[in-house]
């Protein structure tokens, strides 16, 4: 399973979002630090979930980083987050 699919699957399972977009921005970073041929290194996640209600921006980020811990250690170099309830 591709990294993008794993990210989508985990976020859908854990946060039950009303909106989820996972965008692979790797090709925009060719020649930059962390870029690997074949992509799947730089992602943007746009997510809206009631499970994040009442959490600060930092708490939302920590929640997502914990869910995606394996992917962040394995291959993902950069993760841009646009999150809310």
Backbone as CSV, one residue per row, in Angstrom:
resi,resn,N_x,N_y,N_z,CA_x,CA_y,CA_z,C_x,C_y,C_z
1,UNK,0.846,-1.183,0.000,0.000,0.000,0.000,0.890,1.244,0.000
2,UNK,0.537,2.209,-0.820,1.301,3.446,-0.902,1.155,4.245,0.391
3,UNK,2.156,5.093,0.651,2.159,5.923,1.854,0.898,6.792,1.902
4,UNK,0.540,7.416,0.795,-0.651,8.270,0.755,-1.888,7.485,1.186
5,UNK,-2.030,6.272,0.697,-3.177,5.429,1.045,-3.158,5.055,2.521
6,UNK,-1.975,4.797,3.051,-1.856,4.471,4.477,-2.241,5.665,5.336
7,UNK,-1.796,6.863,4.941,-2.146,8.083,5.676,-3.665,8.266,5.670
8,UNK,-4.267,8.155,4.493,-5.725,8.308,4.378,-6.454,7.281,5.248
9,UNK,-6.039,6.040,5.165,-6.690,4.967,5.906,-6.615,5.191,7.413
10,UNK,-5.441,5.538,7.899,-5.271,5.742,9.342,-6.070,6.941,9.845
11,UNK,-6.047,8.035,9.103,-6.785,9.220,9.536,-8.293,8.981,9.479
12,UNK,-8.761,8.277,8.458,-10.185,7.933,8.372,-10.610,7.053,9.548
13,UNK,-9.796,6.077,9.872,-10.107,5.147,10.953,-10.116,5.834,12.313
14,UNK,-9.093,6.630,12.595,-8.929,7.219,13.927,-9.731,8.494,14.156
15,UNK,-9.894,9.311,13.131,-10.510,10.625,13.334,-11.876,10.797,12.683
16,UNK,-12.310,9.841,11.865,-13.628,9.906,11.217,-13.912,11.312,10.672
17,UNK,-13.046,11.832,9.816,-13.197,13.216,9.359,-14.401,13.435,8.441
18,UNK,-14.931,14.657,8.508,-15.981,15.060,7.570,-15.350,15.526,6.262
19,UNK,-14.077,15.886,6.335,-13.315,16.281,5.141,-11.890,15.765,5.301
20,UNK,-11.369,15.156,4.250,-9.987,14.688,4.261,-9.402,14.777,2.862
21,UNK,-8.338,15.529,2.753,-7.552,15.597,1.521,-6.109,15.296,1.894
22,UNK,-5.504,14.356,1.209,-4.084,14.062,1.385,-3.433,14.310,0.034
23,UNK,-2.566,15.311,-0.004,-1.963,15.749,-1.258,-0.467,15.460,-1.225
24,UNK,0.014,14.707,-2.201,1.441,14.419,-2.325,2.096,15.595,-3.048
25,UNK,2.877,16.371,-2.309,3.551,17.548,-2.864,5.027,17.279,-3.147
26,UNK,5.411,16.022,-3.180,6.819,15.645,-3.319,7.472,16.212,-4.570
27,UNK,6.757,16.184,-5.683,7.346,16.653,-6.945,7.702,18.142,-6.899
28,UNK,7.064,18.892,-6.001,7.386,20.314,-5.837,8.715,20.513,-5.116
29,UNK,9.288,19.425,-4.592,10.487,19.517,-3.770,11.690,18.801,-4.376
30,UNK,11.650,18.544,-5.661,12.794,17.916,-6.332,14.016,18.799,-6.114
31,UNK,15.090,18.187,-5.666,16.328,18.920,-5.408,16.437,19.451,-3.989
32,UNK,15.361,19.365,-3.217,15.386,19.834,-1.833,15.792,18.701,-0.899
33,UNK,16.170,19.064,0.303,16.512,18.086,1.329,15.317,17.171,1.592
34,UNK,15.584,15.895,1.722,14.540,14.938,2.047,13.811,14.361,0.854
35,UNK,14.032,14.917,-0.337,13.361,14.382,-1.520,13.992,13.055,-1.903
36,UNK,13.157,12.087,-2.224,13.596,10.765,-2.666,12.926,10.497,-4.011
37,UNK,13.689,9.964,-4.952,13.123,9.610,-6.256,11.902,8.723,-6.055
38,UNK,10.836,9.019,-6.734,9.610,8.246,-6.585,8.578,8.932,-5.710
39,UNK,8.982,9.993,-5.037,8.036,10.786,-4.257,7.596,10.163,-2.958
40,UNK,6.398,10.558,-2.535,5.808,10.143,-1.267,6.680,10.533,-0.073
41,UNK,7.227,11.747,-0.131,8.051,12.253,0.969,7.494,13.536,1.572
42,UNK,6.737,14.292,0.797,6.195,15.581,1.236,4.673,15.579,1.019
43,UNK,3.929,15.758,2.112,2.473,15.709,2.033,1.828,16.914,2.691
44,UNK,0.652,17.258,2.182,-0.219,18.233,2.828,-1.505,17.500,3.174
45,UNK,-1.961,17.675,4.415,-3.204,17.065,4.867,-4.177,18.174,5.255
46,UNK,-5.353,18.142,4.645,-6.455,19.036,5.011,-7.502,18.137,5.655
47,UNK,-7.826,18.412,6.919,-8.687,17.507,7.671,-9.638,18.292,8.569
48,UNK,-10.895,17.881,8.584,-11.893,18.427,9.493,-12.524,17.251,10.231
49,UNK,-12.470,17.314,11.562,-13.005,16.214,12.359,-13.534,16.734,13.692
50,UNK,-14.703,16.262,14.076,-15.269,16.628,15.375,-14.433,16.060,16.518
51,UNK,-13.623,15.055,16.232,-12.772,14.471,17.270,-11.659,15.428,17.694
52,UNK,-11.472,16.497,16.936,-10.458,17.494,17.284,-11.074,18.697,17.998
53,UNK,-12.375,18.655,18.225,-13.083,19.765,18.870,-12.478,20.062,20.242
54,UNK,-12.217,21.340,20.487,-11.683,21.770,21.775,-10.179,21.640,21.913
55,UNK,-9.517,21.058,20.922,-8.060,20.900,20.986,-7.381,22.124,20.393
56,UNK,-6.239,22.463,20.953,-5.433,23.539,20.390,-4.786,23.048,19.104
57,UNK,-4.234,23.967,18.349,-3.543,23.608,17.107,-2.430,22.599,17.391
58,UNK,-1.679,22.838,18.456,-0.573,21.937,18.818,-1.108,20.559,19.206
59,UNK,-2.193,20.513,19.956,-2.790,19.226,20.334,-3.282,18.466,19.104
60,UNK,-3.848,19.182,18.145,-4.284,18.548,16.888,-3.089,17.958,16.152
61,UNK,-2.012,18.726,16.069,-0.809,18.245,15.392,-0.252,17.012,16.088
62,UNK,-0.174,17.052,17.405,0.351,15.901,18.157,-0.506,14.661,17.940
63,UNK,-1.815,14.848,17.902,-2.729,13.727,17.662,-2.433,13.081,16.310
64,UNK,-2.281,13.903,15.291,-2.021,13.387,13.944,-0.635,12.764,13.853
65,UNK,0.363,13.391,14.462,1.717,12.830,14.442,1.742,11.461,15.125
66,UNK,0.988,11.318,16.198,0.938,10.028,16.894,0.301,8.960,16.000
67,UNK,-0.781,9.325,15.321,-1.464,8.386,14.418,-0.544,7.975,13.266
68,UNK,0.234,8.923,12.754,1.086,8.680,11.580,2.549,8.435,11.945
69,UNK,2.804,8.073,13.188,4.172,7.888,13.672,5.007,6.978,12.769
70,UNK,4.452,5.858,12.387,5.173,4.880,11.559,5.572,5.476,10.203
71,UNK,4.647,6.169,9.562,4.912,6.764,8.250,5.943,7.891,8.351
72,UNK,5.873,8.665,9.430,6.824,9.765,9.616,8.240,9.238,9.839
73,UNK,8.372,8.133,10.527,9.692,7.534,10.767,10.236,6.878,9.501
74,UNK,9.338,6.288,8.736,9.699,5.452,7.601,10.115,6.231,6.352
75,UNK,9.303,7.180,5.924,9.560,7.792,4.623,9.191,9.268,4.526
76,UNK,8.166,9.694,5.235,7.669,11.064,5.106,8.667,12.048,5.711
77,UNK,9.097,12.997,4.891,10.066,14.009,5.315,9.363,15.272,5.805
78,UNK,8.243,15.626,5.172,7.528,16.850,5.532,6.024,16.601,5.502
79,UNK,5.348,17.138,6.521,3.904,16.993,6.618,3.313,18.348,6.988
80,UNK,2.585,18.933,6.056,1.912,20.216,6.271,0.471,19.923,6.670
81,UNK,0.011,20.563,7.751,-1.323,20.273,8.264,-2.226,21.497,8.242
82,UNK,-3.440,21.293,7.764,-4.513,22.282,7.824,-5.669,21.542,8.487
83,UNK,-5.794,21.686,9.815,-6.755,20.879,10.562,-7.718,21.738,11.366
84,UNK,-8.850,21.151,11.682,-9.858,21.803,12.505,-11.036,20.876,12.693
85,UNK,-12.067,21.392,13.377,-13.245,20.542,13.615,-14.280,20.669,12.532
